[in-house]
Amino acid sequence: MVGLPARGKSLIAQKIVRYLKWLSINAKSFNVGSYRRADTPQPSAEFFNTGNTQGERMRRAAAEAAVSDMLKWFGEGGHVGVLDATNSTKARRSWIKQQCDAKGYECLFVESKCDDEKLVLNNVLSVKTSSPDYIGQDPEDAVRDFMERIRNYEKVYQSVGDDEEVTFVKLINVGSQVIINSVQNYLQTRIIYFTMNLHITPRSIWLSRHGESVFNVQGKIGGDADLSERGYAYSRALPELVAKSAGNTPVTLWTSTMKRTIQTAHHLKYPKKQWKALDELDAGVCDGLTYEEIEQRYPEDFRARDDDKYNYRYHGGESYRDIVIRLEPIIMEMERGENIMVVTHQAVLRCIYAYFMNVPQDQSPWMEIPLHTVIKLTPRAYGTQEERFKAEIPAVSTFRAKYASANMGAGSLDVASVAASPIPRAQLDGVVEAKDDIIAEVVAAKQKEREAINGVKE
């Protein structure tokens, strides 16, 4: 990474690593600030003054330790290491390249350059709540000190140029202009394309499964079922639930093309877009079956899926790895966009959540994403903040633990649960009337989709 402080370098570094790991590429970030904090946990701006010889020596030692660990990690099987630091001079970048060249590793410099004062100020203000350098400090003092730190770096800062004869991508003012130089291979191209879709302005993402469906109540997987009565109640409650965290923030709403997500989003008054790529995992020959039925008909497959759920592909269907591949354009659009809400399905949400929260592949298919819950994610430079908002509307649990019994209490037990947990009267009012409107909307949407397909065929 290259750039002055408050230019989003750590956020971009975090996103690159997260994206590559999500695609099964072994990546890791080496944050020089973390190495420096081992000896100087909360230095003042004076520590970064170019005339401070002791500060310069300690910062150099931190960079050397980070590069040494990165090169060692490469030797242990690492594929992409991100050196997260200012790397603000030609001399520093030349030294980094020499260290990598000596080991046979290629360098790509990613510079975030920004002279948009409003954007820089927003990033500086976020420092007082997210940077480890200012934990417990007065916010005003933190901002004042950080601005002085930036001025110290500006004294020596040199932007990456053609004269350095290195591969680089320069992101100017959050990607409003992109300069690319001397790309060497496919992986560099992939990383550059990803960074071109990034922005560092503050935003949030809201995730929700569809409301409880008829298939959920019956314990069946897949299908294109309608919502249950409680699912329709969640649909009506969703606008108020989202408003608790979104307020009047402009939000774009995405759903899959399946009825239960369209029905769930019916009462939300945001601009809407349907994505085929957000449809639920295709269960192939097991579509419409309960887990008990799958275990009875395909016992070996039932066990094989538990052994490696991420890679197991249903006969005639998909795996979680397949979902990640078809979700890549969705992730690109989410990174390019601003405030987005996604109403989709359990497996799809697991993959999206795993991307933003950096959850390992082997764990992502086993995460519990409950029904009737909105998850708000806010990406920040040092991690993604998560908040959950649960509707007070009962729903069955569709979560099944690894190697757990196929008998999850589906069918009659779920029906009993519905009877034992009735929808409160206030939430039930108008559900039946609203259902007719929602179904009519879904039918119209499906008809429009068929007409579009027929138009293509003709």
C-alpha positions in Angstrom: 0.0 0.0 0.0 1.0 3.6 -0.6 -0.5 6.8 0.6 -0.8 9.5 3.3 -2.7 8.8 6.5 -6.5 9.0 6.3 -6.6 7.9 2.7 -8.3 4.6 3.4 -5.2 2.4 3.0 -6.0 0.0 5.9 -9.6 -0.3 4.7 -8.5 -1.1 1.1 -5.8 -3.5 2.4 -8.4 -5.3 4.6 -10.8 -5.5 1.6 -8.2 -6.9 -0.7 -7.2 -9.7 1.8 -10.8 -10.5 2.5 -11.7 -10.7 -1.2 -8.8 -12.9 -2.0 -9.4 -15.3 0.9 -13.1 -15.4 0.0 -11.9 -16.6 -3.5 -9.7 -19.3 -1.8 -6.5 -17.4 -2.4 -4.2 -17.4 0.6 -3.8 -13.8 1.6 -2.7 -11.9 4.6 -2.2 -8.2 5.7 1.0 -7.1 7.5 0.1 -3.8 9.2 3.4 -1.9 10.0 1.5 0.2 12.6 0.7 -3.0 14.6 4.5 -3.8 14.7 5.3 -0.2 15.7 2.6 -0.2 18.5 4.4 -3.1 20.2 7.0 -0.5 21.3 5.1 2.8 21.0 1.4 2.0 21.5 0.1 5.6 21.4 2.7 8.0 20.0 2.1 11.7 19.4 2.4 13.4 16.1 6.0 14.4 17.0 7.0 10.7 16.7 6.3 11.0 13.0 8.2 14.2 12.5 10.9 13.8 9.8 13.4 15.4 12.2 12.8 12.8 15.0 15.7 10.4 14.5 14.6 8.0 17.2 11.1 7.9 15.8 12.5 7.3 12.3 14.7 4.5 13.6 11.7 2.8 15.4 9.4 3.2 12.3 12.1 1.7 10.1 12.5 -1.3 12.5 8.8 -1.9 12.4 8.8 -1.9 8.6 11.7 -4.3 8.5 10.0 -6.7 10.9 6.8 -6.6 8.9 8.6 -7.3 5.6 10.6 -10.0 7.2 7.5 -11.8 8.5 5.8 -11.4 5.1 8.7 -12.9 3.2 8.8 -15.8 5.8 5.1 -16.3 5.3 5.5 -16.5 1.5 8.0 -19.3 2.1 5.4 -21.2 4.2 2.8 -21.1 1.3 1.4 -17.6 1.4 0.2 -16.3 -2.0 -0.6 -12.6 -1.6 0.8 -10.4 1.2 -0.4 -6.8 1.7 2.1 -4.5 3.4 -0.2 -2.0 5.0 1.8 1.2 5.6 2.3 4.7 4.1 5.4 3.6 2.1 5.5 7.3 1.2 8.9 7.7 -0.3 10.6 6.4 -3.4 13.5 5.1 -1.3 11.2 3.1 1.0 9.4 1.5 -2.0 12.7 0.8 -3.7 13.9 -1.0 -0.6 10.7 -3.1 -0.4 11.0 -4.1 -4.1 14.6 -5.1 -3.6 13.7 -7.3 -0.7 10.9 -9.0 -2.7 13.1 -9.3 -5.9 15.8 -11.1 -3.9 13.3 -13.8 -3.0 11.7 -14.0 -6.5 8.4 -12.3 -5.4 6.6 -9.7 -7.5 5.4 -6.3 -6.2 2.3 -4.4 -7.0 2.0 -1.0 -5.3 -1.6 0.2 -4.6 -1.7 4.0 -4.0 -4.7 5.7 -2.5 -4.3 9.4 -3.3 -7.0 11.9 -2.2 -7.1 15.7 -2.2 -10.9 15.8 -1.5 -10.9 17.7 1.8 -14.4 16.6 2.8 -13.5 12.9 2.3 -10.2 13.2 4.2 -11.9 15.0 7.1 -14.5 12.2 7.3 -11.7 9.6 7.5 -9.8 11.7 10.1 -13.0 11.9 12.2 -13.4 8.1 12.1 -9.9 7.7 13.5 -11.1 8.9 17.0 -13.4 5.8 17.2 -11.5 3.1 15.3 -7.7 3.6 15.4 -5.8 1.7 18.2 -3.5 4.8 18.4 -6.2 6.9 20.0 -8.1 4.5 22.2 -9.3 6.3 25.4 -8.2 9.7 24.2 -10.2 12.8 24.0 -11.8 12.9 20.5 -10.8 16.5 19.8 -7.3 15.9 20.9 -7.1 12.8 18.8 -8.2 14.6 15.6 -5.8 17.5 16.3 -2.9 15.2 16.8 -3.8 13.1 13.7 -3.9 16.2 11.5 -0.5 17.1 12.7 0.7 13.6 11.9 -0.6 14.0 8.3 1.3 17.3 7.9 4.5 15.5 9.0 4.1 12.8 6.3 3.2 15.5 3.7 6.7 16.9 4.1 8.3 13.8 2.6 5.5 12.2 0.6 6.3 11.2 -3.0 3.5 9.8 -5.2 4.3 6.6 -7.2 5.6 7.5 -10.7 6.6 6.0 -14.0 10.2 6.7 -13.2 10.2 4.0 -10.5 9.7 1.3 -13.0 7.3 -0.7 -10.8 3.9 -2.2 -11.3 1.3 0.1 -9.7 -2.3 1.2 -9.6 -3.1 4.7 -8.4 -6.6 5.3 -7.1 -7.3 9.1 -7.1 -10.1 10.5 -5.0 -11.7 7.1 -4.3 -11.5 5.8 -7.8 -12.8 8.8 -9.7 -9.6 8.4 -11.7 -7.4 5.3 -11.9 -3.9 5.0 -13.3 -2.5 1.6 -14.0 1.1 0.9 -14.9 3.0 -2.2 -16.1 0.7 -5.0 -15.0 2.6 -8.3 -15.0 0.1 -11.2 -14.5 -3.5 -12.3 -14.1 -3.6 -12.1 -10.3 -2.4 -8.5 -10.4 -5.1 -7.8 -12.9 -7.7 -9.3 -10.7 -6.6 -7.3 -7.7 -6.6 -4.1 -9.7 -10.1 -4.7 -11.1 -11.3 -5.2 -7.5 -9.7 -2.0 -6.2 -11.3 -0.1 -9.1 -14.7 -1.0 -7.6 -13.9 0.2 -4.1 -14.8 3.4 -2.3 -13.9 4.4 1.2 -16.8 6.7 2.0 -18.8 5.6 5.1 -21.8 3.3 4.4 -23.8 0.4 5.8 -25.2 -2.9 4.4 -28.4 -4.5 5.8 -28.9 -8.3 5.4 -32.1 -10.2 6.0 -33.4 -13.7 5.1 -36.8 -13.9 3.6 -39.7 -14.2 6.1 -40.6 -17.7 7.3 -41.8 -19.7 4.3 -44.3 -22.6 4.0 -41.3 -24.9 3.2 -39.5 -23.7 6.4 -42.5 -24.8 8.5 -42.6 -28.1 6.7 -38.8 -28.6 7.1 -38.2 -28.8 3.3 -35.2 -27.2 1.6 -35.1 -25.3 -1.7 -38.3 -24.7 -3.7 -40.1 -21.5 -4.5 -42.6 -21.5 -1.7 -44.8 -18.6 -0.5 -44.4 -17.1 3.0 -46.2 -18.5 5.9 -48.6 -16.4 8.0 -45.7 -15.5 10.3 -43.5 -14.7 7.2 -46.1 -12.2 6.0 -46.2 -10.7 9.4 -42.4 -10.2 9.2 -42.9 -8.6 5.8 -45.2 -6.0 7.4 -42.9 -5.4 10.4 -39.7 -5.1 8.3 -40.0 -1.4 7.4 -40.1 -0.4 11.0 -37.3 -2.8 11.9 -35.0 -1.4 9.2 -35.9 2.2 10.2 -34.5 1.6 13.7 -31.0 1.6 12.2 -31.3 3.3 8.8 -33.5 6.2 9.7 -34.0 8.4 6.6 -30.8 7.1 5.0 -31.3 6.5 1.2 -31.1 2.7 0.7 -31.2 0.5 -2.4 -33.0 -2.8 -2.0 -31.9 -6.1 -3.6 -33.8 -9.4 -3.6 -33.5 -12.7 -5.4 -36.0 -13.6 -8.1 -37.8 -16.1 -5.8 -41.3 -15.4 -4.4 -40.4 -15.5 -0.7 -37.8 -12.7 -1.0 -40.1 -10.5 -3.2 -43.0 -11.0 -0.8 -40.8 -10.2 2.2 -39.6 -6.9 0.6 -43.1 -5.9 -0.5 -43.6 -3.2 2.1 -40.2 -1.6 2.0 -40.4 1.6 0.0 -36.8 1.6 -1.3 -35.8 1.3 -5.0 -35.8 -2.4 -5.7 -33.8 -4.7 -8.0 -34.0 -8.4 -8.4 -30.9 -10.5 -8.9 -30.9 -14.1 -10.2 -27.4 -14.5 -8.6 -29.1 -14.0 -5.2 -31.3 -17.1 -5.6 -30.9 -19.8 -3.0 -28.4 -22.7 -3.4 -29.8 -25.2 -5.9 -30.3 -28.4 -4.0 -30.6 -30.4 -7.3 -32.3 -33.8 -6.8 -32.8 -32.9 -3.1 -34.9 -29.8 -3.8 -38.2 -29.9 -1.9 -37.1 -32.7 0.4 -36.6 -32.7 4.2 -33.3 -33.6 5.7 -34.8 -36.9 6.9 -35.8 -37.7 3.4 -32.4 -36.8 2.1 -30.7 -39.1 4.7 -33.0 -41.9 3.8 -32.7 -41.7 0.0 -29.0 -40.5 -0.2 -27.3 -41.6 3.0 -23.7 -41.4 1.6 -24.3 -37.9 0.2 -25.9 -36.8 3.4 -22.7 -37.7 5.3 -20.4 -36.4 2.5 -22.0 -33.0 2.7 -21.4 -32.8 6.5 -17.8 -33.8 5.9 -17.1 -30.9 3.5 -20.2 -28.7 3.2 -18.4 -25.9 1.5 -17.3 -28.0 -1.5 -20.0 -30.6 -1.6 -22.3 -30.2 -4.7 -25.8 -31.6 -4.7 -26.4 -33.9 -7.6 -27.8 -31.7 -10.3 -27.3 -28.7 -8.0 -24.7 -26.4 -6.4 -22.2 -26.2 -3.6 -21.3 -23.2 -1.4 -18.2 -22.7 -3.6 -20.5 -22.4 -6.6 -22.5 -19.7 -4.8 -19.3 -17.7 -4.1 -18.4 -17.8 -7.8 -21.9 -16.5 -8.9 -21.9 -13.9 -6.1 -18.6 -12.3 -7.2 -20.4 -9.7 -9.4 -22.8 -9.0 -6.5 -19.8 -8.4 -4.2 -18.3 -6.0 -6.8 -21.6 -4.1 -7.0 -21.9 -4.0 -3.2 -18.3 -2.6 -3.0 -19.1 0.0 -5.7 -22.4 1.0 -4.2 -23.4 2.9 -1.0 -26.2 1.9 1.4 -27.7 -1.4 0.3 -30.1 -3.8 1.8 -30.2 -7.5 0.6 -33.2 -9.7 1.2 -32.2 -13.2 0.2 -31.7 -16.8 1.4 -29.7 -18.6 4.1 -26.9 -20.1 2.1 -26.4 -16.9 0.0 -26.4 -14.7 3.1 -23.8 -17.0 4.7 -21.5 -16.4 1.8 -22.1 -12.6 1.8 -21.7 -12.4 5.6 -18.5 -14.5 5.4 -17.1 -12.1 2.9 -17.7 -9.0 5.0 -16.8 -10.6 8.3 -13.8 -12.6 7.0 -15.2 -15.9 8.1 -13.1 -19.0 7.0 -14.6 -21.1 4.3 -14.9 -24.3 6.4 -16.9 -22.3 9.0 -19.2 -20.2 6.7 -21.7 -23.0 5.7 -22.3 -23.7 9.4 -23.1 -20.2 10.6 -26.5 -19.6 12.1 -28.4 -16.9 10.2 -31.8 -16.8 11.9 -35.1 -15.9 10.3 -36.8 -12.6 11.1 -33.6 -10.8 11.9 -31.9 -7.8 10.2 -28.1 -7.7 10.3 -26.4 -4.4 9.8 -22.8 -4.4 8.7 -20.7 -1.2 8.7 -17.2 -1.6 7.1 -14.4 0.3 8.9 -10.7 0.5 8.5 -10.0 -1.9 11.4 -12.8 -4.4 10.9 -16.6 -4.5 10.2 -19.0 -3.5 12.8 -22.1 -5.7 13.2 -25.5 -5.0 14.8 -28.6 -7.3 14.8 -32.2 -6.3 15.0 -34.7 -9.1 15.8 -38.4 -8.8 15.0 -40.6 -10.0 17.8 -42.2 -12.5 15.5 -41.6 -16.2 16.2 -40.1 -18.4 13.4 -38.9 -21.9 13.1 -35.2 -22.6 13.2 -33.7 -24.0 10.0 -30.2 -24.3 11.5 -28.7 -27.9 11.6 -25.4 -28.4 13.3 -22.6 -30.5 11.7 -23.3 -34.3 12.1 -26.5 -33.5 13.9 -29.6 -35.7 13.5 -31.6 -35.2 10.3 -34.7 -35.1 12.5 -34.7 -31.3 13.2 -38.2 -31.2 14.5 -39.6 -30.5 11.0 -43.1 -31.3 9.9 -45.5 -31.9 12.7 -43.1 -30.5 15.3 -42.8 -27.2 13.4 -46.5 -27.1 13.0 -46.9 -27.5 16.7 -44.4 -24.7 17.2 -46.5 -22.5 15.0 -49.6 -23.3 17.1 -47.7 -22.8 20.4 -46.3 -19.4 19.2 -49.1 -17.5 17.6 -48.5 -14.2 16.0 -49.5 -11.3 18.3 -52.9 -9.8 17.3 -51.3 -6.4 16.5 -48.9 -8.0 14.0 -51.6 -10.2 12.5 -53.9 -7.3 11.6 -53.9 -6.8 7.9 -51.7 -9.8 7.1 -54.3 -11.6 5.1 -55.3 -8.5 3.2 -51.7 -7.7 2.5 -51.0 -11.2 1.3 -53.3 -10.8 -1.7 -51.5 -7.6 -2.7 -48.1 -9.2 -2.3 -49.0 -12.3 -4.3 -50.3 -10.1 -7.1 -47.0 -8.2 -7.2 -45.0 -11.4 -7.3 -47.2 -12.8 -10.1 -46.7 -9.6 -12.1 -42.9 -9.8 -11.6 -42.8 -13.4 -12.7 -44.9 -12.6 -15.8 -42.5 -9.7 -16.6 -39.5 -12.1 -16.2 -41.1 -14.7 -18.6 -41.9 -12.0 -21.2 -38.3 -10.8 -21.0 -37.0 -14.4 -21.5 -39.4 -15.0 -24.4 -38.3 -11.7 -26.0 -34.7 -12.9 -25.9 -35.6 -16.3 -27.4 -37.4 -14.6 -30.2 
